Amino acid sequence: MGIDWQVFIWGTAGGFLAELLKWYNLRESPNMPDYARKVFYWLVTLLMIGVGGLLADLYGIDPGNRLLAINVGASAPLIIQTLMKGLPNSGGNGPVTRSGGDPGMVSRGGGGESLFRFLRGE
């Protein structure tokens, strides 16, 4: 059983549309976010758009149900965050802090980055 590429493409289209809506809402903002100039942000954005397509395929969506695939793709960040909140806490000995003032780098008080805590929205 392989990837249904039609569902994957519609799911990635949903992820792309969600990101496009975010930037559309920022179009008249006088302050462009600093993270918009960081390569890491755009790599994570592309990864999340791809994950949207993958999730649409994993849900087993019928290829004819394009709107559902688009919806799952657009919802991928929320779906992942909800799934990650269900995982047990991996431990850690301190609060989450921003590393060096960079909003893209999150670290725990005890040292080291925690992708799981980031994905949980902590």
C-alpha positions in Angstrom: 0.0 0.0 0.0 1.6 3.2 -1.2 0.9 6.9 -1.0 -2.2 8.0 -2.9 -0.6 10.9 -4.7 -3.8 12.6 -5.6 -4.9 12.8 -1.9 -1.3 13.9 -0.9 -1.4 16.7 -3.4 -4.8 18.0 -2.2 -3.6 17.7 1.4 -0.5 19.8 0.6 -2.7 22.3 -1.2 -4.6 22.7 2.1 -1.4 23.3 4.0 -0.3 25.8 1.4 -3.6 27.6 1.6 -3.4 27.9 5.4 0.0 29.4 5.1 -1.1 31.7 2.3 -4.0 32.9 4.5 -1.6 33.7 7.3 0.6 35.8 5.1 -2.5 37.5 3.5 -3.6 38.6 7.0 -0.1 40.1 7.5 -0.1 42.0 4.2 -0.9 45.4 5.8 1.1 44.9 9.0 3.7 47.6 9.5 6.0 45.1 11.2 7.1 42.2 9.1 7.9 39.3 11.5 11.6 38.7 12.0 11.2 34.9 11.5 10.1 35.6 7.9 13.7 36.1 7.0 15.0 32.9 8.6 15.6 29.9 6.4 14.7 27.6 9.3 11.2 29.0 9.4 10.6 28.3 5.7 12.1 24.8 6.0 9.7 24.0 8.8 6.8 25.6 6.9 7.5 23.4 3.8 7.8 20.4 6.1 4.5 21.1 7.7 2.8 21.6 4.3 4.2 18.1 3.3 3.0 16.6 6.6 -0.5 17.9 5.7 -0.4 15.9 2.6 0.9 12.8 4.4 -1.8 13.1 7.1 -4.5 13.3 4.4 -3.2 10.1 2.9 -2.8 8.4 6.3 -6.4 9.2 7.2 -7.4 7.1 4.1 -9.4 9.8 2.4 -11.1 8.9 -0.8 -9.4 10.6 -3.7 -12.7 12.0 -4.8 -13.1 13.8 -1.5 -10.8 16.7 -2.3 -12.3 19.1 0.2 -11.7 16.8 3.1 -8.1 16.3 2.0 -7.6 20.1 1.8 -9.2 20.4 5.3 -6.9 17.8 6.8 -3.8 19.4 5.1 -4.8 22.9 6.5 -5.4 21.4 9.9 -2.1 19.4 10.1 -0.3 21.7 12.6 -3.3 21.5 15.0 -3.6 17.7 14.5 0.1 17.2 15.3 -0.1 19.4 18.3 -3.1 17.5 19.7 -1.3 14.2 19.1 1.8 15.4 20.8 -0.1 16.5 23.8 -1.2 12.9 24.3 2.4 11.7 24.6 3.8 11.3 28.1 6.1 14.1 29.1 9.7 13.1 28.5 10.9 14.7 31.7 12.9 17.8 32.0 14.0 19.8 34.9 13.0 23.3 34.1 10.6 25.6 32.3 10.7 26.2 28.6 12.7 29.3 27.8 13.6 31.1 24.7 17.2 30.6 23.7 19.1 33.8 23.0 15.9 35.7 22.3 15.4 33.7 19.1 11.7 32.6 18.9 12.8 29.7 16.7 14.9 28.1 19.4 13.3 26.7 22.5 15.3 25.1 25.3 14.5 23.6 28.6 15.9 25.1 31.8 18.0 21.9 32.2 19.6 22.3 28.8 18.9 21.0 25.3 16.1 21.7 22.8 12.9 19.7 23.1 11.1 19.2 19.8 8.4 17.3 21.6 7.6 20.1 23.9 7.6 22.6 21.0 5.2 20.4 19.0 2.9 20.1 22.1 2.7 23.9 22.2 4.4 24.2 25.5 
